[in-house]
């Protein structure tokens, strides 16, 4: 009998997904969910032809060089800035991600964060829990209107479009967007979204939503200069990636009342946070949970696992990020 190919599952995942992988592969897993250093990950990768990673594991040229047997790394995330895709392609390693299965769930969370930020949900809850609520008052936690206002979406991929639909059809918002490329006229009509320059968006939006993938070009899409262009009554939500916003500049702008409030699910250097963000009251902070519903996280884990099975047993990944010459079965 032929021995099963060996794979690494780099972080804890749903046991049932792990069990299904164990039917096909020899699996080294990490159900203790230890956070491995780059060297440890490289060492654990030895002898493995495939790996399932999350957005926290970096796959770079050094790891690839030390593991020439590796054939595929399947990320349990739609974002893949933890992968050096050109280096993977050069090394003949397939990279895959988990698009589509998290789109609507993540768009829901973008809206949750927008609502919590504009309507000061967490700030008022902290006040209540601290026993400070003694009487009703006319302007208590008066926030920013959401329905009927203008939302500016930066990054109009699948998730950005999901947010636009919710905003336009559910909340009667005026939707403006900025993106590297313009949507088709049909998609613009469906999302009721108008394309504007970044400057125009920053100047006119009541709520700015960031859904742009992280890259060298999108680093600090929002910094001090951009915050200065926003309305003092505006809110900013980042469900994209840490590094899209200059968190230090944002903490300063929030403390100074340069913008009204922010909602952040992702941070520069997470899980570490810029300490100044913890001292300003007008920011809602969540620990990178935008895709986290039971159903969606299961679908993401299953798609990552299915990519490993499809490529290593059939020669074709389901949702590859790179095309390798001669990779198809
Ligand atoms: C993941 C995400 O939870 O898919 C993404 O890009 O940011 C989140 O859905 C995270 O990356 C862990 O893999």
py3Dmol code that shows the C-alpha trace and the ligand (Angstrom):
import py3Dmol

protein = """\
ATOM      1  CA  UNK A   1       0.000   0.000   0.000  1.00  0.00           C
ATOM      2  CA  UNK A   2       1.266   3.443  -0.861  1.00  0.00           C
ATOM      3  CA  UNK A   3       1.938   5.669   2.142  1.00  0.00           C
ATOM      4  CA  UNK A   4      -0.222   8.758   2.494  1.00  0.00           C
ATOM      5  CA  UNK A   5       1.306  12.148   1.621  1.00  0.00           C
ATOM      6  CA  UNK A   6       2.253  14.235   4.668  1.00  0.00           C
ATOM      7  CA  UNK A   7       0.720  17.617   5.367  1.00  0.00           C
ATOM      8  CA  UNK A   8       0.942  20.217   8.124  1.00  0.00           C
ATOM      9  CA  UNK A   9      -2.076  21.982   9.603  1.00  0.00           C
ATOM     10  CA  UNK A  10      -0.339  24.948  11.174  1.00  0.00           C
ATOM     11  CA  UNK A  11      -3.072  26.137  13.565  1.00  0.00           C
ATOM     12  CA  UNK A  12      -6.001  24.603  15.426  1.00  0.00           C
ATOM     13  CA  UNK A  13      -9.023  24.006  13.193  1.00  0.00           C
ATOM     14  CA  UNK A  14     -12.397  22.271  13.481  1.00  0.00           C
ATOM     15  CA  UNK A  15     -11.742  18.632  14.541  1.00  0.00           C
ATOM     16  CA  UNK A  16     -14.103  17.295  11.871  1.00  0.00           C
ATOM     17  CA  UNK A  17     -12.091  19.016   9.139  1.00  0.00           C
ATOM     18  CA  UNK A  18      -8.896  17.606  10.616  1.00  0.00           C
ATOM     19  CA  UNK A  19     -10.458  14.138  10.682  1.00  0.00           C
ATOM     20  CA  UNK A  20     -11.463  14.368   7.034  1.00  0.00           C
ATOM     21  CA  UNK A  21      -7.904  15.386   6.131  1.00  0.00           C
ATOM     22  CA  UNK A  22      -6.552  12.432   8.123  1.00  0.00           C
ATOM     23  CA  UNK A  23      -8.437  10.043   5.815  1.00  0.00           C
ATOM     24  CA  UNK A  24      -6.315  11.223   2.895  1.00  0.00           C
ATOM     25  CA  UNK A  25      -3.071  12.446   4.475  1.00  0.00           C
ATOM     26  CA  UNK A  26      -0.579  11.821   7.232  1.00  0.00           C
ATOM     27  CA  UNK A  27      -1.378  14.944   9.252  1.00  0.00           C
ATOM     28  CA  UNK A  28       0.775  16.866  11.697  1.00  0.00           C
ATOM     29  CA  UNK A  29      -1.589  19.250  13.457  1.00  0.00           C
ATOM     30  CA  UNK A  30      -1.416  21.982  16.078  1.00  0.00           C
ATOM     31  CA  UNK A  31      -4.650  21.608  18.023  1.00  0.00           C
ATOM     32  CA  UNK A  32      -2.917  23.247  21.011  1.00  0.00           C
ATOM     33  CA  UNK A  33      -2.875  26.310  18.729  1.00  0.00           C
ATOM     34  CA  UNK A  34       0.698  27.278  19.596  1.00  0.00           C
ATOM     35  CA  UNK A  35       1.964  30.309  17.727  1.00  0.00           C
ATOM     36  CA  UNK A  36       5.150  29.109  16.011  1.00  0.00           C
ATOM     37  CA  UNK A  37       8.057  31.314  15.029  1.00  0.00           C
ATOM     38  CA  UNK A  38       9.107  31.391  11.380  1.00  0.00           C
ATOM     39  CA  UNK A  39      11.940  28.944  12.181  1.00  0.00           C
ATOM     40  CA  UNK A  40       9.571  26.573  13.954  1.00  0.00           C
ATOM     41  CA  UNK A  41       7.115  26.697  11.045  1.00  0.00           C
ATOM     42  CA  UNK A  42       9.978  26.022   8.613  1.00  0.00           C
ATOM     43  CA  UNK A  43      11.087  23.065  10.744  1.00  0.00           C
ATOM     44  CA  UNK A  44       7.564  21.625  11.051  1.00  0.00           C
ATOM     45  CA  UNK A  45       7.142  21.942   7.298  1.00  0.00           C
ATOM     46  CA  UNK A  46      10.002  19.436   6.727  1.00  0.00           C
ATOM     47  CA  UNK A  47       8.803  16.424   4.740  1.00  0.00           C
ATOM     48  CA  UNK A  48       5.343  17.936   4.137  1.00  0.00           C
ATOM     49  CA  UNK A  49       3.978  18.286   0.604  1.00  0.00           C
ATOM     50  CA  UNK A  50       1.069  20.458   1.686  1.00  0.00           C
ATOM     51  CA  UNK A  51       0.140  22.847   4.472  1.00  0.00           C
ATOM     52  CA  UNK A  52      -2.990  24.558   5.749  1.00  0.00           C
ATOM     53  CA  UNK A  53      -2.236  27.989   7.167  1.00  0.00           C
ATOM     54  CA  UNK A  54      -4.140  30.973   8.507  1.00  0.00           C
ATOM     55  CA  UNK A  55      -3.340  34.627   7.878  1.00  0.00           C
ATOM     56  CA  UNK A  56      -0.835  34.516  10.747  1.00  0.00           C
ATOM     57  CA  UNK A  57       1.733  32.196   9.118  1.00  0.00           C
ATOM     58  CA  UNK A  58       4.237  33.727   6.743  1.00  0.00           C
ATOM     59  CA  UNK A  59       5.255  31.710   3.686  1.00  0.00           C
ATOM     60  CA  UNK A  60       8.411  33.300   2.298  1.00  0.00           C
ATOM     61  CA  UNK A  61      11.424  32.475   0.141  1.00  0.00           C
ATOM     62  CA  UNK A  62      13.499  31.201   3.097  1.00  0.00           C
ATOM     63  CA  UNK A  63      10.799  28.740   4.172  1.00  0.00           C
ATOM     64  CA  UNK A  64      10.331  27.588   0.580  1.00  0.00           C
ATOM     65  CA  UNK A  65      14.055  27.113   0.068  1.00  0.00           C
ATOM     66  CA  UNK A  66      14.278  24.961   3.182  1.00  0.00           C
ATOM     67  CA  UNK A  67      11.303  22.887   2.001  1.00  0.00           C
ATOM     68  CA  UNK A  68      11.759  21.967  -1.672  1.00  0.00           C
ATOM     69  CA  UNK A  69       9.289  19.061  -1.234  1.00  0.00           C
ATOM     70  CA  UNK A  70       6.399  21.487  -0.585  1.00  0.00           C
ATOM     71  CA  UNK A  71       3.753  21.587  -3.362  1.00  0.00           C
ATOM     72  CA  UNK A  72       0.814  23.599  -1.990  1.00  0.00           C
ATOM     73  CA  UNK A  73      -0.036  25.946   0.864  1.00  0.00           C
ATOM     74  CA  UNK A  74      -3.753  26.538   1.403  1.00  0.00           C
ATOM     75  CA  UNK A  75      -4.582  29.693   3.347  1.00  0.00           C
ATOM     76  CA  UNK A  76      -7.732  29.680   5.463  1.00  0.00           C
ATOM     77  CA  UNK A  77      -8.355  33.348   4.580  1.00  0.00           C
ATOM     78  CA  UNK A  78      -9.306  35.334   1.521  1.00  0.00           C
ATOM     79  CA  UNK A  79      -6.458  37.780   2.175  1.00  0.00           C
ATOM     80  CA  UNK A  80      -3.025  36.411   1.369  1.00  0.00           C
ATOM     81  CA  UNK A  81      -0.510  39.097   2.279  1.00  0.00           C
ATOM     82  CA  UNK A  82       1.160  36.474   4.495  1.00  0.00           C
ATOM     83  CA  UNK A  83       2.174  34.676   1.270  1.00  0.00           C
ATOM     84  CA  UNK A  84       5.038  35.704  -0.988  1.00  0.00           C
ATOM     85  CA  UNK A  85       3.107  34.531  -4.056  1.00  0.00           C
ATOM     86  CA  UNK A  86       5.860  35.281  -6.627  1.00  0.00           C
ATOM     87  CA  UNK A  87       8.335  33.270  -4.509  1.00  0.00           C
ATOM     88  CA  UNK A  88       5.808  30.432  -4.251  1.00  0.00           C
ATOM     89  CA  UNK A  89       5.270  30.441  -8.012  1.00  0.00           C
ATOM     90  CA  UNK A  90       9.028  30.453  -8.606  1.00  0.00           C
ATOM     91  CA  UNK A  91       9.372  27.500  -6.224  1.00  0.00           C
ATOM     92  CA  UNK A  92       6.558  25.621  -7.981  1.00  0.00           C
ATOM     93  CA  UNK A  93       4.286  25.828  -4.931  1.00  0.00           C
ATOM     94  CA  UNK A  94       0.547  26.409  -5.383  1.00  0.00           C
ATOM     95  CA  UNK A  95      -0.968  29.126  -3.209  1.00  0.00           C
ATOM     96  CA  UNK A  96      -4.703  29.038  -2.519  1.00  0.00           C
ATOM     97  CA  UNK A  97      -7.117  31.170  -0.488  1.00  0.00           C
ATOM     98  CA  UNK A  98     -10.801  31.014   0.533  1.00  0.00           C
ATOM     99  CA  UNK A  99     -12.747  33.533  -1.574  1.00  0.00           C
ATOM    100  CA  UNK A 100     -16.567  33.827  -1.734  1.00  0.00           C
ATOM    101  CA  UNK A 101     -17.428  31.709   1.321  1.00  0.00           C
ATOM    102  CA  UNK A 102     -16.864  34.667   3.673  1.00  0.00           C
ATOM    103  CA  UNK A 103     -18.087  37.571   1.533  1.00  0.00           C
ATOM    104  CA  UNK A 104     -21.564  38.149   2.991  1.00  0.00           C
ATOM    105  CA  UNK A 105     -20.547  37.333   6.580  1.00  0.00           C
ATOM    106  CA  UNK A 106     -17.702  39.831   6.427  1.00  0.00           C
ATOM    107  CA  UNK A 107     -19.943  42.467   4.839  1.00  0.00           C
ATOM    108  CA  UNK A 108     -22.422  41.904   7.707  1.00  0.00           C
ATOM    109  CA  UNK A 109     -19.632  42.569  10.179  1.00  0.00           C
ATOM    110  CA  UNK A 110     -18.518  45.712   8.356  1.00  0.00           C
ATOM    111  CA  UNK A 111     -22.021  46.973   8.877  1.00  0.00           C
ATOM    112  CA  UNK A 112     -22.052  45.845  12.514  1.00  0.00           C
ATOM    113  CA  UNK A 113     -18.866  47.815  13.129  1.00  0.00           C
ATOM    114  CA  UNK A 114     -20.241  50.847  11.275  1.00  0.00           C
ATOM    115  CA  UNK A 115     -23.416  50.786  13.379  1.00  0.00           C
ATOM    116  CA  UNK A 116     -21.515  50.262  16.638  1.00  0.00           C
ATOM    117  CA  UNK A 117     -19.121  53.082  15.770  1.00  0.00           C
ATOM    118  CA  UNK A 118     -21.674  55.638  14.592  1.00  0.00           C
ATOM    119  CA  UNK A 119     -24.175  54.868  17.369  1.00  0.00           C
ATOM    120  CA  UNK A 120     -21.517  54.568  20.105  1.00  0.00           C
ATOM    121  CA  UNK A 121     -22.671  51.090  21.152  1.00  0.00           C
ATOM    122  CA  UNK A 122     -19.543  49.905  22.972  1.00  0.00           C
ATOM    123  CA  UNK A 123     -18.678  53.279  24.479  1.00  0.00           C
ATOM    124  CA  UNK A 124     -22.152  53.515  26.040  1.00  0.00           C
ATOM    125  CA  UNK A 125     -22.014  49.909  27.211  1.00  0.00           C
ATOM    126  CA  UNK A 126     -18.733  50.565  29.037  1.00  0.00           C
ATOM    127  CA  UNK A 127     -20.397  53.565  30.719  1.00  0.00           C
ATOM    128  CA  UNK A 128     -23.352  51.465  31.798  1.00  0.00           C
ATOM    129  CA  UNK A 129     -21.206  48.566  33.070  1.00  0.00           C
ATOM    130  CA  UNK A 130     -19.110  51.032  35.063  1.00  0.00           C
ATOM    131  CA  UNK A 131     -22.268  52.019  36.970  1.00  0.00           C
ATOM    132  CA  UNK A 132     -22.181  55.578  35.634  1.00  0.00           C
ATOM    133  CA  UNK A 133     -25.763  55.640  34.255  1.00  0.00           C
ATOM    134  CA  UNK A 134     -27.781  57.626  36.786  1.00  0.00           C
ATOM    135  CA  UNK A 135     -30.317  59.445  34.614  1.00  0.00           C
ATOM    136  CA  UNK A 136     -31.481  59.898  31.020  1.00  0.00           C
ATOM    137  CA  UNK A 137     -30.250  63.032  29.299  1.00  0.00           C
ATOM    138  CA  UNK A 138     -31.126  64.578  25.961  1.00  0.00           C
ATOM    139  CA  UNK A 139     -27.703  64.241  24.368  1.00  0.00           C
ATOM    140  CA  UNK A 140     -26.479  61.099  26.066  1.00  0.00           C
ATOM    141  CA  UNK A 141     -24.263  59.230  23.590  1.00  0.00           C
ATOM    142  CA  UNK A 142     -25.800  61.140  20.705  1.00  0.00           C
ATOM    143  CA  UNK A 143     -24.067  59.671  17.703  1.00  0.00           C
ATOM    144  CA  UNK A 144     -23.954  60.011  13.950  1.00  0.00           C
ATOM    145  CA  UNK A 145     -26.883  59.146  11.684  1.00  0.00           C
ATOM    146  CA  UNK A 146     -26.394  56.091   9.480  1.00  0.00           C
ATOM    147  CA  UNK A 147     -29.518  55.727   7.283  1.00  0.00           C
ATOM    148  CA  UNK A 148     -29.775  58.254   4.486  1.00  0.00           C
ATOM    149  CA  UNK A 149     -26.152  59.400   4.830  1.00  0.00           C
ATOM    150  CA  UNK A 150     -23.232  58.940   2.435  1.00  0.00           C
ATOM    151  CA  UNK A 151     -20.957  55.926   2.772  1.00  0.00           C
ATOM    152  CA  UNK A 152     -17.570  55.972   1.043  1.00  0.00           C
ATOM    153  CA  UNK A 153     -16.156  52.522   0.343  1.00  0.00           C
ATOM    154  CA  UNK A 154     -12.456  52.194  -0.448  1.00  0.00           C
ATOM    155  CA  UNK A 155     -11.873  48.820  -2.108  1.00  0.00           C
ATOM    156  CA  UNK A 156     -14.838  47.626  -4.154  1.00  0.00           C
ATOM    157  CA  UNK A 157     -14.214  43.889  -4.463  1.00  0.00           C
ATOM    158  CA  UNK A 158     -16.717  41.255  -3.416  1.00  0.00           C
ATOM    159  CA  UNK A 159     -16.924  42.392   0.218  1.00  0.00           C
ATOM    160  CA  UNK A 160     -17.059  46.095  -0.703  1.00  0.00           C
ATOM    161  CA  UNK A 161     -19.945  45.350  -3.052  1.00  0.00           C
ATOM    162  CA  UNK A 162     -21.724  43.432  -0.269  1.00  0.00           C
ATOM    163  CA  UNK A 163     -21.437  46.477   1.968  1.00  0.00           C
ATOM    164  CA  UNK A 164     -22.658  48.757  -0.830  1.00  0.00           C
ATOM    165  CA  UNK A 165     -25.781  46.603  -1.335  1.00  0.00           C
ATOM    166  CA  UNK A 166     -26.567  46.657   2.382  1.00  0.00           C
ATOM    167  CA  UNK A 167     -26.002  50.413   2.521  1.00  0.00           C
ATOM    168  CA  UNK A 168     -28.043  51.298  -0.575  1.00  0.00           C
ATOM    169  CA  UNK A 169     -30.883  48.812  -0.340  1.00  0.00           C
ATOM    170  CA  UNK A 170     -31.174  48.389   3.435  1.00  0.00           C
ATOM    171  CA  UNK A 171     -30.259  51.828   4.788  1.00  0.00           C
ATOM    172  CA  UNK A 172     -31.094  54.153   1.894  1.00  0.00           C
ATOM    173  CA  UNK A 173     -27.526  55.433   1.869  1.00  0.00           C
ATOM    174  CA  UNK A 174     -25.823  57.262  -0.937  1.00  0.00           C
ATOM    175  CA  UNK A 175     -22.910  54.993  -1.933  1.00  0.00           C
ATOM    176  CA  UNK A 176     -19.663  56.371  -3.337  1.00  0.00           C
ATOM    177  CA  UNK A 177     -16.578  54.245  -3.857  1.00  0.00           C
ATOM    178  CA  UNK A 178     -12.948  54.345  -4.862  1.00  0.00           C
ATOM    179  CA  UNK A 179     -11.122  51.366  -6.308  1.00  0.00           C
ATOM    180  CA  UNK A 180      -8.109  50.622  -8.505  1.00  0.00           C
ATOM    181  CA  UNK A 181     -10.531  49.867 -11.328  1.00  0.00           C
ATOM    182  CA  UNK A 182     -14.089  50.988 -11.914  1.00  0.00           C
ATOM    183  CA  UNK A 183     -16.932  48.473 -11.672  1.00  0.00           C
ATOM    184  CA  UNK A 184     -18.971  47.641 -14.763  1.00  0.00           C
ATOM    185  CA  UNK A 185     -22.026  49.836 -15.316  1.00  0.00           C
ATOM    186  CA  UNK A 186     -24.253  46.844 -14.402  1.00  0.00           C
ATOM    187  CA  UNK A 187     -22.492  46.276 -11.070  1.00  0.00           C
ATOM    188  CA  UNK A 188     -22.508  50.002 -10.288  1.00  0.00           C
ATOM    189  CA  UNK A 189     -26.264  50.072 -10.917  1.00  0.00           C
ATOM    190  CA  UNK A 190     -26.868  46.970  -8.803  1.00  0.00           C
ATOM    191  CA  UNK A 191     -24.843  48.409  -5.900  1.00  0.00           C
ATOM    192  CA  UNK A 192     -26.245  51.904  -6.555  1.00  0.00           C
ATOM    193  CA  UNK A 193     -22.627  53.053  -6.255  1.00  0.00           C
ATOM    194  CA  UNK A 194     -20.862  56.008  -7.888  1.00  0.00           C
ATOM    195  CA  UNK A 195     -17.134  56.026  -8.594  1.00  0.00           C
ATOM    196  CA  UNK A 196     -15.240  59.032  -7.176  1.00  0.00           C
ATOM    197  CA  UNK A 197     -11.608  59.984  -6.571  1.00  0.00           C
ATOM    198  CA  UNK A 198     -10.120  59.127  -3.198  1.00  0.00           C
ATOM    199  CA  UNK A 199      -9.993  62.818  -2.318  1.00  0.00           C
ATOM    200  CA  UNK A 200     -13.640  63.362  -3.210  1.00  0.00           C
ATOM    201  CA  UNK A 201     -14.613  60.312  -1.167  1.00  0.00           C
ATOM    202  CA  UNK A 202     -12.717  61.480   1.917  1.00  0.00           C
ATOM    203  CA  UNK A 203     -14.201  64.968   1.659  1.00  0.00           C
ATOM    204  CA  UNK A 204     -17.827  63.946   1.177  1.00  0.00           C
ATOM    205  CA  UNK A 205     -18.389  60.639   2.981  1.00  0.00           C
ATOM    206  CA  UNK A 206     -20.141  60.599   6.349  1.00  0.00           C
ATOM    207  CA  UNK A 207     -18.792  57.101   6.896  1.00  0.00           C
ATOM    208  CA  UNK A 208     -15.607  55.720   5.325  1.00  0.00           C
ATOM    209  CA  UNK A 209     -15.297  51.923   5.040  1.00  0.00           C
ATOM    210  CA  UNK A 210     -11.981  50.238   4.173  1.00  0.00           C
ATOM    211  CA  UNK A 211     -12.134  46.901   2.374  1.00  0.00           C
ATOM    212  CA  UNK A 212      -8.983  47.064   0.265  1.00  0.00           C
ATOM    213  CA  UNK A 213      -6.440  44.193   0.173  1.00  0.00           C
ATOM    214  CA  UNK A 214      -3.085  44.912   1.807  1.00  0.00           C
ATOM    215  CA  UNK A 215      -0.078  45.487  -0.460  1.00  0.00           C
ATOM    216  CA  UNK A 216       2.899  47.847  -0.591  1.00  0.00           C
ATOM    217  CA  UNK A 217       0.673  50.239  -2.599  1.00  0.00           C
ATOM    218  CA  UNK A 218      -2.216  50.162  -0.115  1.00  0.00           C
ATOM    219  CA  UNK A 219       0.025  50.606   2.964  1.00  0.00           C
ATOM    220  CA  UNK A 220      -1.296  53.583   4.974  1.00  0.00           C
ATOM    221  CA  UNK A 221      -4.136  54.293   2.531  1.00  0.00           C
ATOM    222  CA  UNK A 222      -5.396  56.354   5.464  1.00  0.00           C
ATOM    223  CA  UNK A 223      -2.771  58.439   7.273  1.00  0.00           C
ATOM    224  CA  UNK A 224      -2.622  61.896   8.826  1.00  0.00           C
ATOM    225  CA  UNK A 225      -3.136  63.680   5.487  1.00  0.00           C
ATOM    226  CA  UNK A 226      -6.234  61.623   4.622  1.00  0.00           C
ATOM    227  CA  UNK A 227      -7.722  61.966   8.115  1.00  0.00           C
ATOM    228  CA  UNK A 228      -7.334  65.721   7.771  1.00  0.00           C
ATOM    229  CA  UNK A 229      -9.503  65.643   4.638  1.00  0.00           C
ATOM    230  CA  UNK A 230     -12.387  63.824   6.342  1.00  0.00           C
ATOM    231  CA  UNK A 231     -15.370  65.587   7.923  1.00  0.00           C
ATOM    232  CA  UNK A 232     -15.034  66.129  11.692  1.00  0.00           C
ATOM    233  CA  UNK A 233     -18.382  64.301  12.040  1.00  0.00           C
ATOM    234  CA  UNK A 234     -17.252  61.310   9.937  1.00  0.00           C
ATOM    235  CA  UNK A 235     -16.512  57.763  11.058  1.00  0.00           C
ATOM    236  CA  UNK A 236     -13.888  55.354   9.731  1.00  0.00           C
ATOM    237  CA  UNK A 237     -14.154  51.546   9.712  1.00  0.00           C
ATOM    238  CA  UNK A 238     -11.262  49.205   8.881  1.00  0.00           C
ATOM    239  CA  UNK A 239     -12.161  45.563   8.227  1.00  0.00           C
ATOM    240  CA  UNK A 240      -9.395  45.194   5.627  1.00  0.00           C
ATOM    241  CA  UNK A 241      -5.938  44.616   7.107  1.00  0.00           C
ATOM    242  CA  UNK A 242      -3.634  46.137   9.657  1.00  0.00           C
ATOM    243  CA  UNK A 243      -1.348  48.604   7.907  1.00  0.00           C
ATOM    244  CA  UNK A 244      -4.081  50.013   5.633  1.00  0.00           C
ATOM    245  CA  UNK A 245      -4.526  52.662   8.341  1.00  0.00           C
ATOM    246  CA  UNK A 246      -1.690  54.478  10.103  1.00  0.00           C
ATOM    247  CA  UNK A 247      -2.935  53.539  13.576  1.00  0.00           C
ATOM    248  CA  UNK A 248      -0.745  56.102  15.369  1.00  0.00           C
ATOM    249  CA  UNK A 249      -2.121  58.918  13.193  1.00  0.00           C
ATOM    250  CA  UNK A 250      -5.654  57.624  13.712  1.00  0.00           C
ATOM    251  CA  UNK A 251      -5.289  57.543  17.517  1.00  0.00           C
ATOM    252  CA  UNK A 252      -4.127  61.180  17.379  1.00  0.00           C
ATOM    253  CA  UNK A 253      -7.027  62.208  15.112  1.00  0.00           C
ATOM    254  CA  UNK A 254      -9.558  60.496  17.396  1.00  0.00           C
ATOM    255  CA  UNK A 255      -8.109  62.096  20.519  1.00  0.00           C
ATOM    256  CA  UNK A 256      -8.167  65.509  18.849  1.00  0.00           C
ATOM    257  CA  UNK A 257     -11.734  65.074  17.551  1.00  0.00           C
ATOM    258  CA  UNK A 258     -10.508  65.457  13.983  1.00  0.00           C
ATOM    259  CA  UNK A 259     -12.996  62.709  13.042  1.00  0.00           C
ATOM    260  CA  UNK A 260     -15.910  61.533  15.202  1.00  0.00           C
ATOM    261  CA  UNK A 261     -15.121  57.868  15.722  1.00  0.00           C
ATOM    262  CA  UNK A 262     -13.560  54.720  14.285  1.00  0.00           C
ATOM    263  CA  UNK A 263     -14.244  50.993  14.261  1.00  0.00           C
ATOM    264  CA  UNK A 264     -11.284  48.682  13.848  1.00  0.00           C
ATOM    265  CA  UNK A 265     -11.193  44.915  13.403  1.00  0.00           C
ATOM    266  CA  UNK A 266      -7.575  44.826  12.210  1.00  0.00           C
ATOM    267  CA  UNK A 267      -4.418  46.492  13.491  1.00  0.00           C
ATOM    268  CA  UNK A 268      -0.836  47.208  12.536  1.00  0.00           C
ATOM    269  CA  UNK A 269       1.253  44.491  14.198  1.00  0.00           C
ATOM    270  CA  UNK A 270      -1.791  42.627  15.570  1.00  0.00           C
ATOM    271  CA  UNK A 271      -2.422  41.039  17.997  1.00  0.00           C
ATOM    272  CA  UNK A 272      -0.366  43.881  19.505  1.00  0.00           C
ATOM    273  CA  UNK A 273      -2.193  47.219  19.415  1.00  0.00           C
ATOM    274  CA  UNK A 274      -0.985  50.766  19.332  1.00  0.00           C
ATOM    275  CA  UNK A 275      -1.487  51.553  23.060  1.00  0.00           C
ATOM    276  CA  UNK A 276      -2.913  54.996  22.231  1.00  0.00           C
ATOM    277  CA  UNK A 277      -5.959  53.314  20.668  1.00  0.00           C
ATOM    278  CA  UNK A 278      -6.826  51.857  24.063  1.00  0.00           C
ATOM    279  CA  UNK A 279      -6.994  55.243  25.721  1.00  0.00           C
ATOM    280  CA  UNK A 280      -9.351  56.993  23.291  1.00  0.00           C
ATOM    281  CA  UNK A 281     -13.059  56.370  23.989  1.00  0.00           C
ATOM    282  CA  UNK A 282     -14.378  56.986  20.467  1.00  0.00           C
ATOM    283  CA  UNK A 283     -13.084  53.795  18.905  1.00  0.00           C
ATOM    284  CA  UNK A 284     -14.696  50.356  18.717  1.00  0.00           C
ATOM    285  CA  UNK A 285     -12.066  47.602  18.810  1.00  0.00           C
ATOM    286  CA  UNK A 286     -12.617  43.955  17.828  1.00  0.00           C
ATOM    287  CA  UNK A 287      -9.995  41.176  17.515  1.00  0.00           C
ATOM    288  CA  UNK A 288     -10.072  40.378  13.765  1.00  0.00           C
ATOM    289  CA  UNK A 289     -13.434  38.590  13.835  1.00  0.00           C
ATOM    290  CA  UNK A 290     -15.163  39.899  10.698  1.00  0.00           C
ATOM    291  CA  UNK A 291     -15.465  36.422   9.154  1.00  0.00           C
ATOM    292  CA  UNK A 292     -16.171  34.721  12.445  1.00  0.00           C
ATOM    293  CA  UNK A 293     -19.494  32.955  12.356  1.00  0.00           C
ATOM    294  CA  UNK A 294     -19.502  29.226  13.011  1.00  0.00           C
ATOM    295  CA  UNK A 295     -20.875  28.514   9.545  1.00  0.00           C
ATOM    296  CA  UNK A 296     -18.399  30.718   7.690  1.00  0.00           C
ATOM    297  CA  UNK A 297     -15.293  29.683   9.624  1.00  0.00           C
ATOM    298  CA  UNK A 298     -16.278  26.064   8.955  1.00  0.00           C
ATOM    299  CA  UNK A 299     -16.722  26.811   5.247  1.00  0.00           C
ATOM    300  CA  UNK A 300     -13.304  28.528   5.165  1.00  0.00           C
ATOM    301  CA  UNK A 301     -11.575  25.581   6.871  1.00  0.00           C
ATOM    302  CA  UNK A 302     -13.343  23.121   4.591  1.00  0.00           C
ATOM    303  CA  UNK A 303     -12.396  25.046   1.434  1.00  0.00           C
ATOM    304  CA  UNK A 304      -8.755  25.240   2.534  1.00  0.00           C
ATOM    305  CA  UNK A 305      -8.804  21.474   3.208  1.00  0.00           C
ATOM    306  CA  UNK A 306     -10.559  20.800  -0.110  1.00  0.00           C
ATOM    307  CA  UNK A 307      -7.825  22.746  -1.908  1.00  0.00           C
ATOM    308  CA  UNK A 308      -5.187  20.441  -0.406  1.00  0.00           C
ATOM    309  CA  UNK A 309      -7.121  17.311  -1.351  1.00  0.00           C
ATOM    310  CA  UNK A 310      -7.979  18.543  -4.849  1.00  0.00           C
ATOM    311  CA  UNK A 311      -4.412  19.508  -5.692  1.00  0.00           C
ATOM    312  CA  UNK A 312      -2.516  16.697  -4.025  1.00  0.00           C
ATOM    313  CA  UNK A 313      -4.845  13.933  -5.261  1.00  0.00           C
ATOM    314  CA  UNK A 314      -6.157  15.453  -8.520  1.00  0.00           C
ATOM    315  CA  UNK A 315      -3.534  17.981  -9.609  1.00  0.00           C
ATOM    316  CA  UNK A 316      -5.886  21.005  -9.643  1.00  0.00           C
ATOM    317  CA  UNK A 317      -6.571  23.314  -6.693  1.00  0.00           C
ATOM    318  CA  UNK A 318     -10.110  24.718  -6.401  1.00  0.00           C
ATOM    319  CA  UNK A 319      -9.247  28.354  -5.690  1.00  0.00           C
ATOM    320  CA  UNK A 320      -5.581  28.845  -6.637  1.00  0.00           C
ATOM    321  CA  UNK A 321      -3.885  32.244  -6.526  1.00  0.00           C
ATOM    322  CA  UNK A 322      -1.096  31.328  -8.930  1.00  0.00           C
ATOM    323  CA  UNK A 323      -0.893  29.314 -12.103  1.00  0.00           C
ATOM    324  CA  UNK A 324       1.966  26.849 -12.291  1.00  0.00           C
ATOM    325  CA  UNK A 325       3.072  25.511 -15.631  1.00  0.00           C
ATOM    326  CA  UNK A 326       1.891  21.916 -15.967  1.00  0.00           C
ATOM    327  CA  UNK A 327       0.014  21.952 -12.646  1.00  0.00           C
ATOM    328  CA  UNK A 328      -3.345  20.818 -13.985  1.00  0.00           C
ATOM    329  CA  UNK A 329      -4.074  17.100 -14.017  1.00  0.00           C
TER     330      UNK A 329
END
"""
ligand_1 = """\
13
LIG
C -9.361 35.444 8.685
C -9.342 37.371 7.038
O -10.062 35.195 9.843
O -9.997 35.986 5.261
C -9.298 36.922 5.630
O -8.532 37.517 4.847
O -8.825 38.377 7.370
C -10.084 36.596 8.061
O -11.267 36.100 7.507
C -7.907 35.602 9.056
O -7.116 36.023 8.015
C -7.363 34.287 9.599
O -7.011 33.395 8.607
"""
view = py3Dmol.view(width=600, height=400)
view.addModel(protein, "pdb")
view.setStyle({"model": 0}, {"cartoon": {"style": "trace"}})
view.addModel(ligand_1, "xyz")
view.setStyle({"model": 1}, {"stick": {}})
view.zoomTo()
view.show()
